[in-house]
Amino acid sequence: MENRIIGLDERRITNFVERTEGCYHIFEYDCGAKAVFGLGERYCSVNHIGRTLKSQVVEKFCEQGEFAYLPLPFYHTDEGHGVFVNTAYEVVFDFTEGHFRMELPVDASYELYFFYGTPKEIIAQFVELTGEIKLPPKWAFGVWASANRWNCQRDIEEQMSYAEKYNYPINVVVIEAWSDEATFYLWNGSKYEAVEGKEALTRKNITFGEPWPSPDKMIEKLHERGMKLVLWQIPALKKLDPGQESEQHDRDCAYAVEQGMVALNADGTPYRIPKQWFIGSMLPDFSDPRVEEWWFSKRKYLLDMGVDGFKTDGGEFIHDEKIRFYQDVRGTAEKNLYPAQYERAYDKFIGNDRVLFSRAGYLGAQTTPMHWAGDQMSKFSELQSVLRGGLSLSLCGVPFWSFDIGGFAGPMPSKELYLRATALGAFVPAMQWHSEPADGQFSEIIKGTVAVNDRSPWNLSAYYGGDEEILKTAQFFANLHMNFLPYFYSEAIKCAKNREPFLKHLFLDYPEDEIVRDIEDAYMIGDLLVAPVVEEGASGRRVYLPKGIWYNFWDGSKIVGGTERYEEVSFGKILLYVREGAVLALNLGESGKLGGVIGNDVDKRMKLSVIPFGSRATGEIWDEAGIRIVVTEGNIVKAGNQDSILGQQEYCQKIF
């Protein structure tokens, strides 16, 4: 890469200086911005004015603060300019009010881009440079269920029976503890004759056994129920635990080392992860094209069985600046590049009809969807930070994102936290709950208090003495998410087409409104304003509606914007407002009611209702085939034959 500066307009960027200071290359300029957004998934703030932040991939277990699993060297301001430092190396960004500074290693290769325009235009320019947004399949926008504890086929069957019992929709089941924990491509309990490391086992070479006696039939049953299966992955050739044996693993590792397909130390020996997670394990070098073919030949039989995607966890394993890779990139750069290379390789392998679910990432994250926010404690402070992270990432044009409802780790979430997080979870692209291993990093904290730490609504209900409100409220919000799925998917299609975020910070639609710049707890999905309660002990919240006419989603009442208002919010509600002129599309199911039972089939339009908000509402609803419904001046001018159309006048009577 040739070091260069592109788009610098010194009429807009004043007192720009480029210089070398010791071991660092410095760019700095004066700036009157009051708000700066971006830098990837940032849990500490959405508006970064006054902060110094680094664009470096870091694994931080819970309470991430200023660390990031998914950093991006890109930002934009309320002054109408943006900056992208195209480099794999760590960049330090200092956003002192009145003066911005960027610092990177003096020997780092880079391109420094300046963008100008509206926030949406600047984000679109960044996306155009780093890769077009890839649209996941529609089912990925449904309800996800996961718990690390599930380690046998009986566990999955039990959880699915609970979902059916409680009329809780599940579109995606994630299994983490499925493999032999050595190869990470063989089901635990499988019997087979080990093959040479360069070769791959096929389905006919494998006999399944306990604890997964018939995973192929399990997958078939899940598909019959309208559920998809995602399996956990890790980019490591694991150092086996004491007493653990796997001849196939040993052969694979020996072949990878012999062929030089692993990351190497400066002396040419295999690099082994020195700390934190998977200590002693080697790293497959995904910058080497041979690795991709070899690695996925061993996993192809999983796709042949019907596996629908992978949870591509980890990737934050570079802890030595001197390690070497096939592409001859230093470890300082590969620290950021590695998770992106890892995910691109998996994305290529699975194709367009399956999905990834990734934690770490770097440039081009929008091309390998989806991502989730990583590991958080079950605390309100973590719920607030995770919402900041999602909004910050969206402001970089990475639209398809999720988080663990109720928190991943530590003591069981309080009822209040769980239900407030569930309400928020219903209004992000993928609604999912997940939990750490029962013997995980916080096992001592919960020891003796709970035998099963799943964050499923039925387990939380049982934990709190059979609390029916937990079950009913969680069921309502999961079905509400399914109600909104036609609208969510239509907005997702528009995101990919227009290079726009899915969760929109209010700044994107109202860049001239100074009040919205520091709002961190409300956002837009299309024309829908979502205002969750994320404060502990709050019975309601204040919400700012920008100028214009708005409708309260729950009762259809009209509100004049430009002011802040307070509303009480029960556990069973979330504040939703619709901008005048909007068109929503909802699947109301057989009941015709919000929160009624929908089921798992995302393609079945049981009662698709299109609601124009205001007599001049104009909009389009998209699906896989293109534009399905067109509303002009409040009138339906095009609609599919199977749609049941409800107009604005019938809205409150027919739906509520």
N, C-alpha and C positions, 0 to 999 in steps of 0.2 A: 504494500500500500504506500503510495506517495504522500508524504506529509503535505497537507495543503489546507487552505481556508477558503470556504465556498460561501458566497452570499453576504459577505460583510458589507453593510451599508453604514458608513460612518456618519451619515445624517441622522440615523436612528440609534446606532450604537456609539456612544460618545467616549472619547479618551481611551480607545482600545489600545492595549499594550500587549505585546508578545515578547517574552524574555526567558532567559535561563538563569536559574538560581540554584547553585550547587548541583544536586542530582535530579533536579526537577525542571520541567518545562512549565511555564506559567502563562496563562491568558487571563487578563482582567480588563474590566471596563466599568464605567459609571452607569448607574441604572436607578431610575426613579420608581421602580416597581414596588407596589405594596403587597403583591402576592406572586408566588412562584410555585408552580405545580409540576409534578412528574417524578422522575428518578426511580420509577418502578414501584414495587409493592412496599410502601413505607408505613409502618405501624405507628410511628411517633407523631406524625403530622400529615395534613393534606396541603396546607399552605406552609412552605418551608422557609419563609423569610426569617432571618435570624439564626438559622441552623448551618452547621457544617456536616455534610454527609458524604459517604464514600460509595462509589459504584463498584462493590465487590461482593460476590456471592459468599454468604456466610451461613453455616448451620448454627442456629441458636435455639436451643430447646426451651420454648415458652418465653413469654415476656421479652419479645425480640427487641423492643426499643428502637434504636437507630440502625440495628443490623437488618439485613434483607436476604431472604432466600432468592428473590428475583429482582435484582437492581437493574436499572437502565440508565445509561449516560445521556439523558434527554430531559429537558425541562422547557416550560413556556410560562410567560408572565402576563399580568394584567395590562402591560404596556403594549401588547401585540407583537412580541417577538419571542422566538424560541431558539434553543441551541441543542445540537446533537454532536457529541464527541464520538465519532465512529472509531472506536478502539476496543481491543479486548483487555487492555491494561486498566488497573485501578485508577480512577479519577477522583480527586477530592474536590468537592464543590463547596464553596463558601458563599452564602447568600447574605452577607452583611447588608443591611438596608442602605441603599445608596451606592453600593459597590459590590460587584460580583467577581469572583475569582475561581479559576479552574487550575488544578495542579496535577500533572501526570509525570511518570518517570521520563527522564531526558532521552532515553533510548527507545521509548515507546513509539510505535507507528500510529498515525492518527489522520483523520480528516475532521475538520471542524466546520460544521454546517450552521448557518444562520437562516432561520425561517421568519416570515412575517405574515400577518393576517389575523383572522379570528381564531379563537382557540380550536375550533373544529378544523379549520383550514391547516393550522400548524400541525395538529395531530395527524391529519391525512397525509401531509408531506412526509412526516416521519415514518408512517406505515408504508408509504410507497417506496421509501428507500430500504426498509428493513424486511419487507415481505408482506404480501397480501394476507388479510385475515382469512383463516380457514374456518368454514362453517361446520361444526360437528353435526352428526345425525340428530334428527328431532328427538329421539328417545333420550338423548343425553341431557336434555333440558327438563327432565322429569324429576322424580324423587329417588334418591340414592340411599342405600342402607349398608352399613359396614360396622364391624367391630373386630379388633385384632384377636379377640378371644375365640372367635369361631375357627376351630381347627379340625373339624370333621364334618362329614356329610350329614350326620344327624343334626348338627347345629344349624345348618342351612335349612334343612327341612322343617325343623322346629320354628325357626324365625319366620319362614314363609307361612306356616300354619297360623302363627300369631297375626301376621299381616292380614290374612284372609278373615280370621275371626273378628278382628277389630275394624274391618273395612278400610284398611290403611293402604293406599296405593304405593307400590314400589316398582320402579322402572329399571333400576340398576342395582345389582347385588355385587358388592366388592368383597373378595376373599383375600386376606393377607396371609394367613397361616395355612396355606394350601400345599406348599412345596416341601421337598425333603430337607430344606434349609442347608443344602450343600450346592446343588446345581442350580436351583431356582428355576428349573424348567421341568422337573419330574414331580408328579404328584406324590405326596408322602405315602409310603406303604407300597409303592410300585415295585414289581419284580421284573427283572430284565437281565440280559447278558450284556455286560459292559462292552462298548465298541471302542475302537481307536479314537483318540481325541479329535482327529480331523473329521470323523464321521458323525452322523446324526442318527439317533434312535427314531423310529417311526412308530405309529400307533400299533402296528402288528407285532412289534418287538416287545411291547409292554403289557404286562398283566397287572391290573389294579387290585388293590387290597385295602384292608382297614388302615387308616380311618377314612379313606375315600374309595369304597369298593366299586363304585360305578359312576365316576364323574361325568362320563359321556351321557349317561341316562339322566343324571341330575341336570345337566345343561339343557337337555331336551325338554325336561319338565319345566324348567324355568322359562324357556322360550314359549312353551304352551300357555304359560300364565301371563305372557306379555312382559317378561323380565329378561334383562340382559345380564351377562356375567363379565366382570372385570377382575383380572388377577394381578396381584402385587408383584413388582419387579424391583431389583436393585442392581446397579451397575458395578458388580464386584465379583471377583473370583475368590470366594471366601476362604479365610484361614479357618479350618475346622476346629470346633470346640474339643476340649479333652474328651477322649472316648468316642468321638464321632468319626465314623468311617464311611467313605464313599469311593469305590474304585473308579466310577465314571468321572467323578469330580477330579480325582487325582490325574486321570488321563487327560482330561480337558485342560487342566492347569499346566501339565507338562508340555502339551502341544502348544499352548499359547506362548509359553516362555521360549520354547525351542524356535518358534516362528517369529519371535520378537513382536508379538501382538499385544503387549502390555506396556503400560507406562514404565519408564526406566529411570533409575537414579543416574546421577552424573557419571558414575563409574561403570554404567552399563548393566548393573544388576536390577532385577525387578523392584520397582517402587512398591512398598507396602504401607498401607494407611497407618500412620503412627499414633493417632489419637481419636477420641470422641466415639466414633461409630464404625463397626466392622474393622476393628484394629487388627493389623497383620494381613489383611486381604490385599490382593492385587487388583489393578484396574485394567479392564479391557480398553484398548486405545481406539476410540471410535473415530479418530481422525485417520485411521488406517482403513482403506476400503476393504481389505481382506477380512477385517474383524466383523464388519456388517454381515457379509455373506455367511461366515462361520457361525457367529452368535445366533443368527435368526434361523439357520438351518435346523438348529436344535430345538427351536420353539415353534416351528411351522406346524407340527402336529396339533398344537393347542388351538391354532386357528382352524385347522381341519375339523377339530372336535366341536367347534362352534363358539369358542371364546370370543367375546365382543370387544375386548380392549384390555389395556394394561394400566395399572396404577404405577407410574414410573417415579418411584420415590428416590430420595437421595440424590447423589451427584455432586455434593459439596465436599469432595474428598481430597482436594489438592491442598496439601499443607507444607509443601516444599517448593521454593522458588526455582530450584535447580533441576527438577525432574524434566525428562525429555519425552517428546511424543513424535510420532511418525511425521507430522507436519513441521517438525523442527521449531515448535513454539515453546517458549519458556513457561515454566510453571506459573509465573506471575500472571501471564495472559490466560493460560489454560484453566486457571481457577474459575474464570468467568465463562470460557468457551466450553468447558467439558459438559455441564448440564445441557447446554443447547445442542451440542453434537449428539449426545446420548438420546435426547428426545427427538431430534430430527431423524435419527436412525430408526427409532421405533415407529415414528409417524409414517415413514416411507414403507416400513414393513407391514403395517396394519391396513393401509389404504384409506379410502374416504368413508367407508361404511362402519368403521369402528372408531373408538375414541381413546385418547390418552387422558390420564388424570395425574398431573405433575405438580411437584412442590417447588423445586428450584427452576431457574431459567435465566436467560439473558436475551440478547438481541434476537429478534425473530420469534419471541414467545407466542405472538399472535398467530403464527403459522402452525403451531403444534398444540391445539386445544385439547383438553381444558386444563386449568390450573386451580389448585386450592391453597389456602393460606397457611398450611403447615400446622405446627403443634402449638396449642394454647392451653392454658390452665382454665379450669371451670370457675371463672371470676368475671364480674361485670367489667373490670378494667380491661380484661382481655377481649371481651365482646366489643368494647369501644375501639380498641386498637385494631381489631380485625376489620371493622367497618372502615376505618381510616385506610388500612392496607388495600382493601378492595377498591375504594374510590381513587386512591393514588395510582394504583395500577391501571385502572380504567382511563385515567387522564393521560396515559401513555399509549392508548389505542390497543390494549390487551383486554378484550371484552368478556371472555367467557371464564368465569371464576366462581369459586365457592369457598365455604369454610365449614368447620366441624360444629354443628349445632350443640350448644351447651358446653363446649370446650372438650378437648381431647384428653386432658391429663388431670391427675390429682383427685381430690375428693369429689363425690357425686355433686353435680350442679344442684343448687337450690331449685325449688319449684318455680320461683319467680324468674330466676335466670333462664331456666330451661324454656319456659313458655315465651319469654320475651325474645330469646334467641330463635325459637321456632318461628315466631312471627316474622322476624327479619329473614330467616332462611327461606321462607316461602317466596321472597321477592329478590332472589339472586338467581342466576341462570340455572344452577343445579342445586337442589335442596337436599342436603345430606347430613346424616349424623354418623359419628365414628368415635372410637375410644381407644386408649392405649392398652397394651397388654395388662392383664391383671397383676402380673409380676413386674411391671414396668418401672420407670425411674421414680415414680411416686408411690410405689406399692407400700412402703412403710407408713405413709401418711394414712392410707385407707385400710391398712391391715386391721382385721377384726371388725370392720364396720360394714363390709359388703363383700359378698362372695362373687357376684356378677356385676361388673361395672359398665355394661352396655349402656349407651345413651338412647336406646330405643324407647319410645313412649310407654310400651307395656312394662319394660323393666323399671323405668322411672316411677310409673304408677305403683308397681309392686313395692319398690323401695320406700315410697311414702305411704305405705299402709293401704294400698288399693285405692289410691286417689283417682276417682272417676274424672275429675276436671282435667287432669293431665292428659288422660287418654282422649277425651272428647275434644279438647282444644287442639291437641296435636293432630288428631284425625281431621278436624276442620281445616287447619292450615295446609296440611298435605293435599287435601282435596281442592282447597282454594288455589294452591299452586297449579294443580291440574286444570282448574277452571281457566286460569290465565295462560295456559301453555300455548294455545293458538296465537294469542297476542305476543307472548314472549318470543315464540319462534319467528313470527313475522318481523318483530323488531331485530332479532338476530340476523335474519337475512339482510335487512337494511344496513345493519352494522357492517357486515362483510362487503356489501356492495359500495357503501359510502365511506368506508374506512373510519367508522365512528365507534365510540364506546357504547356498551350496553347499559352499564350503570353510569349515569351521567351526573357528575357534580353540577350543582346549579349554575356554576360559573360558565359552563359550556353554552347554555341557552340564554344566560343573562349576564354577559361579560361586562356590561356597563353598570350593573347594580353592585355597588360597593358592599352592600350588606351581605351578599351571598358568599363573599370570598373566604370567610372564615367559618362557614357552616360545614361541620364534619359529621352530622348525624341525620342528613336527609339527602335525597337524590332523586333523579328522574329515570324512568324507563319509558322511552318514547315521550308521550304526553302525560304519563302517570307520575305524580309526585308521591314518593314513599317516605314516611317519617316514623321510623321505629322508636320505641322506648328502649333506651340503653343505659338508663340511670337506675341504680339500685334503690328500691323503696319508692319509686315515682308512681303515682297513680294516674299521671297524665304528663303532658309535655307542651312546651311552646313550639310553634312551628311558624316559619316565615313563608308566606306565599308572595312571590314576585308580582309585579304589576300585571293587571289583566283580570279576566273573569275566570273563576275556578268553580268546580262542582265537587261537593263532598261525595265521594264514591258511594258511601254507605246509605245515604238517604236522598241523593240527588239535589240537595239544596245548593243554591247559587251563592258564591262568595266573591266580593270585590277584593282583589289582591293589592299588594303594596304595603301590607301591614303584617304584624305578628299577631298570632292568636294562641290561646291556650285551650286545650281540650283534654278531658278525662279519657283514659284509654284502659279498658278492662283487659285481662289476660287474653280474652277471646277476640280482640280486635287489634288492628294496626291502622294508623292514620293514613288514608289514601285520598288524594285529590286529583281531579282530572282537569286539564287545561281546556278552556273553551275552544271549540273547533276540532276536538280530538275524536277519533273513532276507535273504540275498543272492540275486540272479538273475544268472546268467552265461550267455553264449552261447559254448559250447565248440567250435562248429564240427564238421566231420566227424571230426576226430581225437579229439574228446572230451577233449583235453588243454589245459591252460593254455598260451597262447602259440602254439597251433597255427594254421594258416592259416585266416583267416576270410573274406577277400575284402572288397569295398567296399560291399556291399549292407547297409545298416543295418536294413532291414525283414525280412530273411530270417532266420527262427529255425531255424537248422540243428540245434541241440541246446540248447534253453533249459533250464538246470538251476537249480532252486531249492533252496537249501541253508539249512535252519534251524539255528541255532547254539544248542544246548541243547534239552532236552525241552519247555521251556515257551516256546519261541520263537514270537512273534506278530508279524505284519506284513503289509503289502500291497505288491504290485508293480504299478505303474501303467504304462500306455502311452497312446497317443493316444485310444483308445476308452474310457479310464477304468480301473477296477480290473481287472487281468487275473488275478492270483493272490492268494489270501488264505491265510495260514497262521495257524492258531490252536492254541496249546498244542503246537507242534511238528508239527502235522498239516496237510496240504494239504486245505483245505475247498472251494476253488474254483480251477480251472485251465483254461486254454485247451486245446482238443483236440490241438494240435500239440506240446505241451510234453513234454519228457522230464524227469521229476522224479527227482532224486537226493536221498536223505535223509541225515541226519547220519551214520548208521552206515556208509553207503557212500561217504562223502565222500572220504576219503584214497585208498581203493582205486580208485575209478572215475575220479577227476580226475588223480591224480598218478602 
